[in-house]
Amino acid sequence: MTTETQERPTAVYRFYDADVRLLYVGITYDLGGRFREHERGAAWWKHQRSALIMWRPTRAEALAEELDAVQHEKPLWNVSGTSAMPRPPRRSRAKADAPRRRKEPARPSNLYRLVEGILGTPLADYVSARRATDSWRTMARDLTERTGQNVTHETLRGWFAGRIKETVTVTDRPAVTA
């Protein structure tokens, strides 16, 4: 890892379930990308209902906070930094015996793909980069102006509603100067 990468602001994120139990703690530079990875492959993702995101000035600070959180807050699903692999929540016998329905993944709408194509960047990255400072209405207005497509705030929220239902963002990310 380069010195430049080590000095980048890094997010420490925590996911909670409906009972506000800590499910998972992680760090990343790219929230949108990392959350998509969790959504595709993490068994705990379907249980998450809220997230807490805090930015740290360097990766080293974020890594130290993550390790401390894993050791002291004891998230249910973290493996790295623990002495034993945690157990997933148990399903009742009746549920375990019931046939499972396959849920087809939601496919992006034509408008979603069109907006992404015009932007030239994944829409999830655009939203994750702006969500801490901009409202859904502001982002929708900006997307409409940039792409010439009518993107409403309801549509924009609908596209991302299943990913994080309630998001609490606390940030102390340093201001980025251009």
MODELLER restraints for C-alpha pairs under 7 A, 6 or more apart:
rsr = mdl.restraints
at = mdl.atoms
rsr.add(forms.Gaussian(group=physical.xy_distance, feature=features.Distance(at['CA:6:A'], at['CA:58:A']), mean=6.01, stdev=0.5))
rsr.add(forms.Gaussian(group=physical.xy_distance, feature=features.Distance(at['CA:6:A'], at['CA:59:A']), mean=5.24, stdev=0.5))
rsr.add(forms.Gaussian(group=physical.xy_distance, feature=features.Distance(at['CA:6:A'], at['CA:60:A']), mean=6.83, stdev=0.5))
rsr.add(forms.Gaussian(group=physical.xy_distance, feature=features.Distance(at['CA:7:A'], at['CA:57:A']), mean=6.99, stdev=0.5))
rsr.add(forms.Gaussian(group=physical.xy_distance, feature=features.Distance(at['CA:7:A'], at['CA:58:A']), mean=4.70, stdev=0.5))
rsr.add(forms.Gaussian(group=physical.xy_distance, feature=features.Distance(at['CA:7:A'], at['CA:59:A']), mean=6.41, stdev=0.5))
rsr.add(forms.Gaussian(group=physical.xy_distance, feature=features.Distance(at['CA:8:A'], at['CA:57:A']), mean=6.55, stdev=0.5))
rsr.add(forms.Gaussian(group=physical.xy_distance, feature=features.Distance(at['CA:8:A'], at['CA:58:A']), mean=5.36, stdev=0.5))
rsr.add(forms.Gaussian(group=physical.xy_distance, feature=features.Distance(at['CA:8:A'], at['CA:59:A']), mean=6.53, stdev=0.5))
rsr.add(forms.Gaussian(group=physical.xy_distance, feature=features.Distance(at['CA:9:A'], at['CA:29:A']), mean=6.99, stdev=0.5))
rsr.add(forms.Gaussian(group=physical.xy_distance, feature=features.Distance(at['CA:9:A'], at['CA:55:A']), mean=6.45, stdev=0.5))
rsr.add(forms.Gaussian(group=physical.xy_distance, feature=features.Distance(at['CA:9:A'], at['CA:56:A']), mean=5.52, stdev=0.5))
rsr.add(forms.Gaussian(group=physical.xy_distance, feature=features.Distance(at['CA:9:A'], at['CA:57:A']), mean=4.30, stdev=0.5))
rsr.add(forms.Gaussian(group=physical.xy_distance, feature=features.Distance(at['CA:9:A'], at['CA:58:A']), mean=4.99, stdev=0.5))
rsr.add(forms.Gaussian(group=physical.xy_distance, feature=features.Distance(at['CA:9:A'], at['CA:59:A']), mean=6.64, stdev=0.5))
rsr.add(forms.Gaussian(group=physical.xy_distance, feature=features.Distance(at['CA:9:A'], at['CA:173:A']), mean=6.83, stdev=0.5))
rsr.add(forms.Gaussian(group=physical.xy_distance, feature=features.Distance(at['CA:10:A'], at['CA:27:A']), mean=6.68, stdev=0.5))
rsr.add(forms.Gaussian(group=physical.xy_distance, feature=features.Distance(at['CA:10:A'], at['CA:28:A']), mean=5.69, stdev=0.5))
rsr.add(forms.Gaussian(group=physical.xy_distance, feature=features.Distance(at['CA:10:A'], at['CA:29:A']), mean=4.95, stdev=0.5))
rsr.add(forms.Gaussian(group=physical.xy_distance, feature=features.Distance(at['CA:10:A'], at['CA:55:A']), mean=5.54, stdev=0.5))
rsr.add(forms.Gaussian(group=physical.xy_distance, feature=features.Distance(at['CA:10:A'], at['CA:56:A']), mean=5.31, stdev=0.5))
rsr.add(forms.Gaussian(group=physical.xy_distance, feature=features.Distance(at['CA:10:A'], at['CA:57:A']), mean=6.42, stdev=0.5))
rsr.add(forms.Gaussian(group=physical.xy_distance, feature=features.Distance(at['CA:10:A'], at['CA:58:A']), mean=5.93, stdev=0.5))
rsr.add(forms.Gaussian(group=physical.xy_distance, feature=features.Distance(at['CA:10:A'], at['CA:59:A']), mean=5.39, stdev=0.5))
rsr.add(forms.Gaussian(group=physical.xy_distance, feature=features.Distance(at['CA:10:A'], at['CA:62:A']), mean=6.16, stdev=0.5))
rsr.add(forms.Gaussian(group=physical.xy_distance, feature=features.Distance(at['CA:11:A'], at['CA:27:A']), mean=5.41, stdev=0.5))
rsr.add(forms.Gaussian(group=physical.xy_distance, feature=features.Distance(at['CA:11:A'], at['CA:28:A']), mean=5.38, stdev=0.5))
rsr.add(forms.Gaussian(group=physical.xy_distance, feature=features.Distance(at['CA:11:A'], at['CA:29:A']), mean=6.10, stdev=0.5))
rsr.add(forms.Gaussian(group=physical.xy_distance, feature=features.Distance(at['CA:11:A'], at['CA:53:A']), mean=6.40, stdev=0.5))
rsr.add(forms.Gaussian(group=physical.xy_distance, feature=features.Distance(at['CA:11:A'], at['CA:54:A']), mean=5.51, stdev=0.5))
rsr.add(forms.Gaussian(group=physical.xy_distance, feature=features.Distance(at['CA:11:A'], at['CA:55:A']), mean=4.25, stdev=0.5))
rsr.add(forms.Gaussian(group=physical.xy_distance, feature=features.Distance(at['CA:11:A'], at['CA:56:A']), mean=6.11, stdev=0.5))
rsr.add(forms.Gaussian(group=physical.xy_distance, feature=features.Distance(at['CA:11:A'], at['CA:62:A']), mean=6.79, stdev=0.5))
rsr.add(forms.Gaussian(group=physical.xy_distance, feature=features.Distance(at['CA:12:A'], at['CA:26:A']), mean=5.79, stdev=0.5))
rsr.add(forms.Gaussian(group=physical.xy_distance, feature=features.Distance(at['CA:12:A'], at['CA:27:A']), mean=4.49, stdev=0.5))
rsr.add(forms.Gaussian(group=physical.xy_distance, feature=features.Distance(at['CA:12:A'], at['CA:28:A']), mean=6.87, stdev=0.5))
rsr.add(forms.Gaussian(group=physical.xy_distance, feature=features.Distance(at['CA:12:A'], at['CA:53:A']), mean=5.83, stdev=0.5))
rsr.add(forms.Gaussian(group=physical.xy_distance, feature=features.Distance(at['CA:12:A'], at['CA:54:A']), mean=5.27, stdev=0.5))
rsr.add(forms.Gaussian(group=physical.xy_distance, feature=features.Distance(at['CA:12:A'], at['CA:55:A']), mean=6.11, stdev=0.5))
rsr.add(forms.Gaussian(group=physical.xy_distance, feature=features.Distance(at['CA:12:A'], at['CA:62:A']), mean=5.85, stdev=0.5))
rsr.add(forms.Gaussian(group=physical.xy_distance, feature=features.Distance(at['CA:12:A'], at['CA:66:A']), mean=6.69, stdev=0.5))
rsr.add(forms.Gaussian(group=physical.xy_distance, feature=features.Distance(at['CA:13:A'], at['CA:25:A']), mean=5.68, stdev=0.5))
rsr.add(forms.Gaussian(group=physical.xy_distance, feature=features.Distance(at['CA:13:A'], at['CA:26:A']), mean=5.39, stdev=0.5))
rsr.add(forms.Gaussian(group=physical.xy_distance, feature=features.Distance(at['CA:13:A'], at['CA:27:A']), mean=6.09, stdev=0.5))
rsr.add(forms.Gaussian(group=physical.xy_distance, feature=features.Distance(at['CA:13:A'], at['CA:51:A']), mean=6.76, stdev=0.5))
rsr.add(forms.Gaussian(group=physical.xy_distance, feature=features.Distance(at['CA:13:A'], at['CA:52:A']), mean=5.56, stdev=0.5))
rsr.add(forms.Gaussian(group=physical.xy_distance, feature=features.Distance(at['CA:13:A'], at['CA:53:A']), mean=4.42, stdev=0.5))
rsr.add(forms.Gaussian(group=physical.xy_distance, feature=features.Distance(at['CA:13:A'], at['CA:54:A']), mean=6.36, stdev=0.5))
rsr.add(forms.Gaussian(group=physical.xy_distance, feature=features.Distance(at['CA:14:A'], at['CA:22:A']), mean=6.96, stdev=0.5))
rsr.add(forms.Gaussian(group=physical.xy_distance, feature=features.Distance(at['CA:14:A'], at['CA:24:A']), mean=5.66, stdev=0.5))
rsr.add(forms.Gaussian(group=physical.xy_distance, feature=features.Distance(at['CA:14:A'], at['CA:25:A']), mean=4.49, stdev=0.5))
rsr.add(forms.Gaussian(group=physical.xy_distance, feature=features.Distance(at['CA:14:A'], at['CA:26:A']), mean=6.62, stdev=0.5))
rsr.add(forms.Gaussian(group=physical.xy_distance, feature=features.Distance(at['CA:14:A'], at['CA:51:A']), mean=5.49, stdev=0.5))
rsr.add(forms.Gaussian(group=physical.xy_distance, feature=features.Distance(at['CA:14:A'], at['CA:52:A']), mean=5.16, stdev=0.5))
rsr.add(forms.Gaussian(group=physical.xy_distance, feature=features.Distance(at['CA:14:A'], at['CA:53:A']), mean=6.59, stdev=0.5))
rsr.add(forms.Gaussian(group=physical.xy_distance, feature=features.Distance(at['CA:15:A'], at['CA:22:A']), mean=6.07, stdev=0.5))
rsr.add(forms.Gaussian(group=physical.xy_distance, feature=features.Distance(at['CA:15:A'], at['CA:23:A']), mean=5.48, stdev=0.5))
rsr.add(forms.Gaussian(group=physical.xy_distance, feature=features.Distance(at['CA:15:A'], at['CA:24:A']), mean=5.31, stdev=0.5))
rsr.add(forms.Gaussian(group=physical.xy_distance, feature=features.Distance(at['CA:15:A'], at['CA:25:A']), mean=6.63, stdev=0.5))
rsr.add(forms.Gaussian(group=physical.xy_distance, feature=features.Distance(at['CA:15:A'], at['CA:48:A']), mean=6.01, stdev=0.5))
rsr.add(forms.Gaussian(group=physical.xy_distance, feature=features.Distance(at['CA:15:A'], at['CA:50:A']), mean=5.82, stdev=0.5))
rsr.add(forms.Gaussian(group=physical.xy_distance, feature=features.Distance(at['CA:15:A'], at['CA:51:A']), mean=4.48, stdev=0.5))
rsr.add(forms.Gaussian(group=physical.xy_distance, feature=features.Distance(at['CA:15:A'], at['CA:52:A']), mean=6.61, stdev=0.5))
rsr.add(forms.Gaussian(group=physical.xy_distance, feature=features.Distance(at['CA:16:A'], at['CA:22:A']), mean=4.60, stdev=0.5))
rsr.add(forms.Gaussian(group=physical.xy_distance, feature=features.Distance(at['CA:16:A'], at['CA:23:A']), mean=5.26, stdev=0.5))
rsr.add(forms.Gaussian(group=physical.xy_distance, feature=features.Distance(at['CA:16:A'], at['CA:48:A']), mean=5.41, stdev=0.5))
rsr.add(forms.Gaussian(group=physical.xy_distance, feature=features.Distance(at['CA:16:A'], at['CA:49:A']), mean=5.96, stdev=0.5))
rsr.add(forms.Gaussian(group=physical.xy_distance, feature=features.Distance(at['CA:16:A'], at['CA:50:A']), mean=5.29, stdev=0.5))
rsr.add(forms.Gaussian(group=physical.xy_distance, feature=features.Distance(at['CA:16:A'], at['CA:51:A']), mean=6.16, stdev=0.5))
rsr.add(forms.Gaussian(group=physical.xy_distance, feature=features.Distance(at['CA:17:A'], at['CA:23:A']), mean=6.58, stdev=0.5))
rsr.add(forms.Gaussian(group=physical.xy_distance, feature=features.Distance(at['CA:17:A'], at['CA:47:A']), mean=5.48, stdev=0.5))
rsr.add(forms.Gaussian(group=physical.xy_distance, feature=features.Distance(at['CA:17:A'], at['CA:48:A']), mean=4.48, stdev=0.5))
rsr.add(forms.Gaussian(group=physical.xy_distance, feature=features.Distance(at['CA:17:A'], at['CA:49:A']), mean=5.00, stdev=0.5))
rsr.add(forms.Gaussian(group=physical.xy_distance, feature=features.Distance(at['CA:17:A'], at['CA:50:A']), mean=6.70, stdev=0.5))
rsr.add(forms.Gaussian(group=physical.xy_distance, feature=features.Distance(at['CA:18:A'], at['CA:49:A']), mean=5.56, stdev=0.5))
rsr.add(forms.Gaussian(group=physical.xy_distance, feature=features.Distance(at['CA:22:A'], at['CA:75:A']), mean=4.95, stdev=0.5))
rsr.add(forms.Gaussian(group=physical.xy_distance, feature=features.Distance(at['CA:22:A'], at['CA:76:A']), mean=6.46, stdev=0.5))
rsr.add(forms.Gaussian(group=physical.xy_distance, feature=features.Distance(at['CA:23:A'], at['CA:75:A']), mean=4.95, stdev=0.5))
rsr.add(forms.Gaussian(group=physical.xy_distance, feature=features.Distance(at['CA:23:A'], at['CA:76:A']), mean=4.84, stdev=0.5))
rsr.add(forms.Gaussian(group=physical.xy_distance, feature=features.Distance(at['CA:23:A'], at['CA:77:A']), mean=5.59, stdev=0.5))
rsr.add(forms.Gaussian(group=physical.xy_distance, feature=features.Distance(at['CA:24:A'], at['CA:75:A']), mean=5.24, stdev=0.5))
rsr.add(forms.Gaussian(group=physical.xy_distance, feature=features.Distance(at['CA:24:A'], at['CA:76:A']), mean=6.56, stdev=0.5))
rsr.add(forms.Gaussian(group=physical.xy_distance, feature=features.Distance(at['CA:24:A'], at['CA:77:A']), mean=5.54, stdev=0.5))
rsr.add(forms.Gaussian(group=physical.xy_distance, feature=features.Distance(at['CA:24:A'], at['CA:78:A']), mean=5.60, stdev=0.5))
rsr.add(forms.Gaussian(group=physical.xy_distance, feature=features.Distance(at['CA:25:A'], at['CA:66:A']), mean=6.39, stdev=0.5))
rsr.add(forms.Gaussian(group=physical.xy_distance, feature=features.Distance(at['CA:25:A'], at['CA:70:A']), mean=6.76, stdev=0.5))
rsr.add(forms.Gaussian(group=physical.xy_distance, feature=features.Distance(at['CA:25:A'], at['CA:75:A']), mean=6.83, stdev=0.5))
rsr.add(forms.Gaussian(group=physical.xy_distance, feature=features.Distance(at['CA:25:A'], at['CA:78:A']), mean=6.85, stdev=0.5))
rsr.add(forms.Gaussian(group=physical.xy_distance, feature=features.Distance(at['CA:26:A'], at['CA:66:A']), mean=6.24, stdev=0.5))
rsr.add(forms.Gaussian(group=physical.xy_distance, feature=features.Distance(at['CA:27:A'], at['CA:62:A']), mean=6.52, stdev=0.5))
rsr.add(forms.Gaussian(group=physical.xy_distance, feature=features.Distance(at['CA:27:A'], at['CA:63:A']), mean=6.94, stdev=0.5))
rsr.add(forms.Gaussian(group=physical.xy_distance, feature=features.Distance(at['CA:27:A'], at['CA:66:A']), mean=6.93, stdev=0.5))
rsr.add(forms.Gaussian(group=physical.xy_distance, feature=features.Distance(at['CA:28:A'], at['CA:34:A']), mean=6.86, stdev=0.5))
rsr.add(forms.Gaussian(group=physical.xy_distance, feature=features.Distance(at['CA:31:A'], at['CA:128:A']), mean=6.35, stdev=0.5))
rsr.add(forms.Gaussian(group=physical.xy_distance, feature=features.Distance(at['CA:32:A'], at['CA:124:A']), mean=5.43, stdev=0.5))
rsr.add(forms.Gaussian(group=physical.xy_distance, feature=features.Distance(at['CA:32:A'], at['CA:125:A']), mean=5.03, stdev=0.5))
rsr.add(forms.Gaussian(group=physical.xy_distance, feature=features.Distance(at['CA:32:A'], at['CA:128:A']), mean=5.62, stdev=0.5))
rsr.add(forms.Gaussian(group=physical.xy_distance, feature=features.Distance(at['CA:38:A'], at['CA:45:A']), mean=6.46, stdev=0.5))
rsr.add(forms.Gaussian(group=physical.xy_distance, feature=features.Distance(at['CA:39:A'], at['CA:45:A']), mean=5.78, stdev=0.5))
rsr.add(forms.Gaussian(group=physical.xy_distance, feature=features.Distance(at['CA:44:A'], at['CA:77:A']), mean=6.99, stdev=0.5))
rsr.add(forms.Gaussian(group=physical.xy_distance, feature=features.Distance(at['CA:49:A'], at['CA:164:A']), mean=6.33, stdev=0.5))
rsr.add(forms.Gaussian(group=physical.xy_distance, feature=features.Distance(at['CA:49:A'], at['CA:165:A']), mean=5.43, stdev=0.5))
rsr.add(forms.Gaussian(group=physical.xy_distance, feature=features.Distance(at['CA:49:A'], at['CA:166:A']), mean=6.05, stdev=0.5))
rsr.add(forms.Gaussian(group=physical.xy_distance, feature=features.Distance(at['CA:50:A'], at['CA:164:A']), mean=6.25, stdev=0.5))
rsr.add(forms.Gaussian(group=physical.xy_distance, feature=features.Distance(at['CA:50:A'], at['CA:165:A']), mean=6.20, stdev=0.5))
rsr.add(forms.Gaussian(group=physical.xy_distance, feature=features.Distance(at['CA:50:A'], at['CA:166:A']), mean=4.69, stdev=0.5))
rsr.add(forms.Gaussian(group=physical.xy_distance, feature=features.Distance(at['CA:50:A'], at['CA:167:A']), mean=5.09, stdev=0.5))
rsr.add(forms.Gaussian(group=physical.xy_distance, feature=features.Distance(at['CA:50:A'], at['CA:168:A']), mean=6.91, stdev=0.5))
rsr.add(forms.Gaussian(group=physical.xy_distance, feature=features.Distance(at['CA:51:A'], at['CA:167:A']), mean=5.06, stdev=0.5))
rsr.add(forms.Gaussian(group=physical.xy_distance, feature=features.Distance(at['CA:51:A'], at['CA:168:A']), mean=5.86, stdev=0.5))
rsr.add(forms.Gaussian(group=physical.xy_distance, feature=features.Distance(at['CA:52:A'], at['CA:167:A']), mean=6.73, stdev=0.5))
rsr.add(forms.Gaussian(group=physical.xy_distance, feature=features.Distance(at['CA:52:A'], at['CA:168:A']), mean=5.20, stdev=0.5))
rsr.add(forms.Gaussian(group=physical.xy_distance, feature=features.Distance(at['CA:52:A'], at['CA:169:A']), mean=5.43, stdev=0.5))
rsr.add(forms.Gaussian(group=physical.xy_distance, feature=features.Distance(at['CA:52:A'], at['CA:170:A']), mean=6.71, stdev=0.5))
rsr.add(forms.Gaussian(group=physical.xy_distance, feature=features.Distance(at['CA:53:A'], at['CA:169:A']), mean=5.08, stdev=0.5))
rsr.add(forms.Gaussian(group=physical.xy_distance, feature=features.Distance(at['CA:53:A'], at['CA:170:A']), mean=5.77, stdev=0.5))
rsr.add(forms.Gaussian(group=physical.xy_distance, feature=features.Distance(at['CA:53:A'], at['CA:171:A']), mean=6.84, stdev=0.5))
rsr.add(forms.Gaussian(group=physical.xy_distance, feature=features.Distance(at['CA:54:A'], at['CA:169:A']), mean=6.92, stdev=0.5))
rsr.add(forms.Gaussian(group=physical.xy_distance, feature=features.Distance(at['CA:54:A'], at['CA:170:A']), mean=5.32, stdev=0.5))
rsr.add(forms.Gaussian(group=physical.xy_distance, feature=features.Distance(at['CA:54:A'], at['CA:171:A']), mean=4.81, stdev=0.5))
rsr.add(forms.Gaussian(group=physical.xy_distance, feature=features.Distance(at['CA:54:A'], at['CA:172:A']), mean=6.58, stdev=0.5))
rsr.add(forms.Gaussian(group=physical.xy_distance, feature=features.Distance(at['CA:55:A'], at['CA:171:A']), mean=5.51, stdev=0.5))
rsr.add(forms.Gaussian(group=physical.xy_distance, feature=features.Distance(at['CA:55:A'], at['CA:172:A']), mean=5.60, stdev=0.5))
rsr.add(forms.Gaussian(group=physical.xy_distance, feature=features.Distance(at['CA:55:A'], at['CA:173:A']), mean=4.78, stdev=0.5))
rsr.add(forms.Gaussian(group=physical.xy_distance, feature=features.Distance(at['CA:56:A'], at['CA:62:A']), mean=5.66, stdev=0.5))
rsr.add(forms.Gaussian(group=physical.xy_distance, feature=features.Distance(at['CA:56:A'], at['CA:172:A']), mean=6.92, stdev=0.5))
rsr.add(forms.Gaussian(group=physical.xy_distance, feature=features.Distance(at['CA:56:A'], at['CA:173:A']), mean=6.10, stdev=0.5))
rsr.add(forms.Gaussian(group=physical.xy_distance, feature=features.Distance(at['CA:57:A'], at['CA:173:A']), mean=6.59, stdev=0.5))
rsr.add(forms.Gaussian(group=physical.xy_distance, feature=features.Distance(at['CA:57:A'], at['CA:174:A']), mean=6.67, stdev=0.5))
rsr.add(forms.Gaussian(group=physical.xy_distance, feature=features.Distance(at['CA:67:A'], at['CA:81:A']), mean=6.16, stdev=0.5))
rsr.add(forms.Gaussian(group=physical.xy_distance, feature=features.Distance(at['CA:70:A'], at['CA:78:A']), mean=6.91, stdev=0.5))
rsr.add(forms.Gaussian(group=physical.xy_distance, feature=features.Distance(at['CA:70:A'], at['CA:81:A']), mean=6.42, stdev=0.5))
rsr.add(forms.Gaussian(group=physical.xy_distance, feature=features.Distance(at['CA:71:A'], at['CA:81:A']), mean=6.76, stdev=0.5))
rsr.add(forms.Gaussian(group=physical.xy_distance, feature=features.Distance(at['CA:71:A'], at['CA:82:A']), mean=6.55, stdev=0.5))
rsr.add(forms.Gaussian(group=physical.xy_distance, feature=features.Distance(at['CA:76:A'], at['CA:86:A']), mean=6.04, stdev=0.5))
rsr.add(forms.Gaussian(group=physical.xy_distance, feature=features.Distance(at['CA:77:A'], at['CA:86:A']), mean=5.78, stdev=0.5))
rsr.add(forms.Gaussian(group=physical.xy_distance, feature=features.Distance(at['CA:79:A'], at['CA:85:A']), mean=5.34, stdev=0.5))
rsr.add(forms.Gaussian(group=physical.xy_distance, feature=features.Distance(at['CA:79:A'], at['CA:86:A']), mean=6.84, stdev=0.5))
rsr.add(forms.Gaussian(group=physical.xy_distance, feature=features.Distance(at['CA:115:A'], at['CA:147:A']), mean=6.33, stdev=0.5))
rsr.add(forms.Gaussian(group=physical.xy_distance, feature=features.Distance(at['CA:116:A'], at['CA:122:A']), mean=5.74, stdev=0.5))
rsr.add(forms.Gaussian(group=physical.xy_distance, feature=features.Distance(at['CA:116:A'], at['CA:123:A']), mean=5.54, stdev=0.5))
rsr.add(forms.Gaussian(group=physical.xy_distance, feature=features.Distance(at['CA:118:A'], at['CA:147:A']), mean=6.04, stdev=0.5))
rsr.add(forms.Gaussian(group=physical.xy_distance, feature=features.Distance(at['CA:132:A'], at['CA:169:A']), mean=6.54, stdev=0.5))
rsr.add(forms.Gaussian(group=physical.xy_distance, feature=features.Distance(at['CA:136:A'], at['CA:153:A']), mean=5.21, stdev=0.5))
rsr.add(forms.Gaussian(group=physical.xy_distance, feature=features.Distance(at['CA:136:A'], at['CA:156:A']), mean=6.99, stdev=0.5))
rsr.add(forms.Gaussian(group=physical.xy_distance, feature=features.Distance(at['CA:136:A'], at['CA:157:A']), mean=6.76, stdev=0.5))
rsr.add(forms.Gaussian(group=physical.xy_distance, feature=features.Distance(at['CA:137:A'], at['CA:153:A']), mean=4.84, stdev=0.5))
rsr.add(forms.Gaussian(group=physical.xy_distance, feature=features.Distance(at['CA:140:A'], at['CA:151:A']), mean=5.44, stdev=0.5))
rsr.add(forms.Gaussian(group=physical.xy_distance, feature=features.Distance(at['CA:140:A'], at['CA:152:A']), mean=5.46, stdev=0.5))
rsr.add(forms.Gaussian(group=physical.xy_distance, feature=features.Distance(at['CA:140:A'], at['CA:153:A']), mean=5.14, stdev=0.5))
rsr.add(forms.Gaussian(group=physical.xy_distance, feature=features.Distance(at['CA:140:A'], at['CA:156:A']), mean=6.62, stdev=0.5))
rsr.add(forms.Gaussian(group=physical.xy_distance, feature=features.Distance(at['CA:143:A'], at['CA:151:A']), mean=6.59, stdev=0.5))
rsr.add(forms.Gaussian(group=physical.xy_distance, feature=features.Distance(at['CA:144:A'], at['CA:150:A']), mean=5.29, stdev=0.5))
rsr.add(forms.Gaussian(group=physical.xy_distance, feature=features.Distance(at['CA:144:A'], at['CA:151:A']), mean=5.42, stdev=0.5))
